[in-house]
Amino acid sequence: MAQKTAVLTWMRNAAPNYVDRMTGEVNATGLAESAANNFNLYENRTDYPIPEWVFDLAAEVAIEFEDT
């Protein structure tokens, strides 16, 4: 739970860096991939899959950011 909170906080702070200049939308996939890299959240070292909850948090943050 603490890790998800840390990732969520990081994403909220990083979201402005992932705004597409053409659309004004947050690139949630890029945000999730960067968070996975930053926090070493990969499920394995073979094909480096990112857990689904990371993408879910990124989508949540993107919606929050776009609503402000």
C-alpha positions in Angstrom: 0.0 0.0 0.0 2.8 2.4 0.8 4.4 1.7 -2.5 1.2 2.6 -4.4 0.9 5.8 -2.4 4.5 6.7 -3.3 3.9 5.9 -7.0 0.6 7.9 -7.0 2.3 10.9 -5.4 5.2 10.7 -7.9 2.7 10.5 -10.8 0.7 13.5 -9.6 4.0 15.5 -9.5 5.2 14.2 -12.9 1.9 14.5 -14.8 2.6 18.0 -16.2 5.7 16.6 -17.9 3.5 14.1 -19.8 1.0 16.5 -21.3 0.7 16.3 -25.1 1.1 19.8 -26.4 -1.3 19.1 -29.3 -4.2 17.6 -27.3 -3.5 18.9 -23.8 -4.0 15.4 -22.5 -1.7 13.5 -20.2 0.0 10.5 -21.9 -1.0 8.0 -19.2 1.0 5.2 -20.9 4.2 7.2 -20.8 3.5 8.2 -17.2 3.0 4.5 -16.2 6.1 3.4 -18.1 8.2 6.1 -16.4 6.9 5.3 -13.0 7.6 1.6 -13.5 11.2 2.5 -14.5 11.6 4.9 -11.6 10.3 2.5 -9.0 11.5 -0.7 -10.6 8.0 -2.1 -10.7 8.5 -4.7 -13.4 7.1 -8.2 -12.8 10.1 -9.9 -14.2 13.3 -9.3 -16.0 12.5 -11.4 -19.1 10.1 -9.1 -21.0 9.7 -6.4 -18.3 5.9 -6.4 -18.0 4.4 -3.6 -16.0 1.7 -4.4 -13.4 -1.8 -3.4 -14.4 -2.3 -1.3 -11.3 0.4 1.0 -12.5 -1.6 1.8 -15.6 -4.7 2.2 -13.6 -3.0 4.8 -11.3 -1.7 6.6 -14.4 -5.2 6.7 -15.9 -6.6 8.0 -12.6 -3.9 10.7 -12.4 -4.5 11.7 -16.1 -8.2 12.2 -15.4 -7.5 14.2 -12.2 -5.0 16.4 -14.0 -7.3 17.1 -17.0 -10.1 18.0 -14.6 -8.1 20.8 -13.0 
